[in-house]
């Protein structure tokens, strides 16, 4: 199919983009890897596309203090390959699983967050790390914690007249360990189940552990699993606890690719493996 007719606007500034969005019936276009298929299938019919890809203020990609700042126009492929990304190891581990290489060459990090697909990797990574999403609108600028950003399937805390301008990821420190894994029918397909984990060790003891599960609910499911790691250090030790956690958090309906029980089993295995791996890394 072809997209329904729409007007095309290339703003000269963020303020110009926000003004256009305030007119109603407009959608933001950055990489277009999610939006364009939606338009082609006529699942969405916006009257205007606001193309922000050329705005220089949204192309920033830099480390500022203990944060990695990624503008809304920054391509996933740039983040995947840039040496700056080493400061946030979890992004580097997740990025090769985000779609296919060709899609990452056009898709943006913030676009993935704004699209809010339940099986997407980057919203889970952002929530796990405690990232902050920057939003601009007619009422001014505001910041939304990534854990609160996705409110449902394909739904976020961004209003129709607001624009995501960037995201800030906290950088890793001494004693931090990370894990990431997902299961999909083929590499690049939507994840049937996946986990992103962060473990922090202080003086040889786990002080903080966070797990974000994706592909198993209508949004990333975030859990503090610090107490869970007290049950043991190995994957085998952790399995009973992670299996119980998986049965609690998996609420997506079964489909042709896997039942609810199958996804829960996948999540339990992945969570135990990646938590044990992240703990070992943090201790090292």
C-alpha positions, -999 to +999 in steps of 0.1 A: +000+000+000+009+036-003+007+062+025-023+085+026-015+121+015+003+143+040+020+176+042+058+177+048+075+203+070+112+206+076+115+230+105+144+254+109+146+250+147+131+230+176+108+259+183+096+258+147+089+220+151+070+225+183+049+252+167+039+229+139+031+201+163+009+224+182-013+228+152-025+192+157-026+161+134+012+160+130+038+134+136+075+137+141+098+120+115+135+114+124+148+080+111+114+069+099+121+032+103+090+027+125+068+055+112+072+049+075+059+013+076+030+025+097+021+051+071+026+026+042+001+002+058-022+032+066-023+023+103-016+060+108-027+090+087-012+122+101-019+153+082+017+166+085+051+150+089+076+172+108+111+161+097+136+169+125+165+149+111+184+180+099+182+201+131+218+205+143+208+210+180+193+175+179+225+159+165+245+162+197+262+130+209+286+137+237+296+128+272+289+154+298+302+145+333+287+112+343+261+112+315+261+102+278+238+126+260+221+115+228+201+139+207+169+130+189+185+130+155+214+107+163+214+074+144+216+041+161+245+031+139+265+060+151+259+051+188+267+015+180+301+023+165+313+054+184+340+050+211+319+072+234+294+044+239+320+024+259+310+046+288+276+029+288+284-008+282+247-019+283+239+002+252+268-014+233+256-049+242+220-042+232+225-022+200+234-052+177+200-067+185+181-036+175+165-045+141+190-051+113+222-032+104+204-014+075+176-002+098+201+010+124+218+031+098+187+053+096+168+047+128+174+069+158+178+061+195+151+085+206+129+073+178+129+038+192+121+052+227+092+073+213+078+045+192+076+024+224+073-011+209+068-036+238+095-058+222+120-030+216+154-032+233+163+005+239+133+014+261+142-015+284+179-004+284+169+032+292+146+021+321+172-003+335+199+024+336+177+051+350+180+073+319+162+106+315+143+116+284+142+153+274+109+166+261+101+200+247+066+215+240+046+247+240+046+246+278+084+245+280+110+219+286+107+189+309+124+157+318+108+123+321+125+093+339+128+065+314+111+042+339+079+063+335+083+072+299+065+043+283+029+041+295+016+013+273+021-004+240+031+023+215+022+049+240+044+073+260+042+103+283+049+126+254+018+148+245+008+152+209+022+187+208+055+178+224+088+166+209+115+143+223+148+162+220+172+138+236+180+112+262+207+111+289+222+078+300+242+075+332+277+062+326+291+031+343+313+033+373+336+011+392+317-019+406+291-019+379+283-050+359+258-055+330+240-082+311+217-082+281+201-111+262+170-118+241+154-147+222+139-141+188+130-164+160+157-148+138+183-122+146+167-088+142+132-101+146+110-089+175+121-104+208+099-131+223+115-123+256+146-103+267+163-088+297+186-059+305+203-060+339+226-038+359+244-049+391+264-027+414+289-041+439+304-021+468+331-036+490+325-071+475+287-071+482+258-065+459+243-031+469+219-026+439+206-048+411+180-039+385+163-060+358+142-047+329+122-073+310+109-067+275+087-085+250+066-100+278+042-071+286+029-039+270+059-020+283+093-027+298+089-043+332+113-029+358+122-048+390+147-043+418+163-077+422+189-069+448+174-093+473+171-120+446+209-121+443+212-131+479+198-165+470+231-174+453+257-164+428+255-190+400+229-193+373+216-226+388+213-209+422+192-181+407+169-201+385+141-208+411+139-171+420+140-159+384+115-185+373+091-172+400+098-136+389+091-145+353+058-160+361+049-128+379+058-103+352+049-121+319+014-110+311+014-109+273-011-132+256+003-162+237+005-161+200+018-182+171+054-176+181+051-187+218+027-191+246+027-171+279+043-201+297+070-204+270+079-167+273+080-170+311+104-199+308+126-180+284+127-150+307+135-171+337+165-186+320+178-153+305+174-135+338+193-160+358+221-162+333+225-124+328+223-116+365+250-141+373+271-127+345+266-091+356+274-099+392+307-116+381+316-086+360+308-062+388+330-081+412+358-081+386 
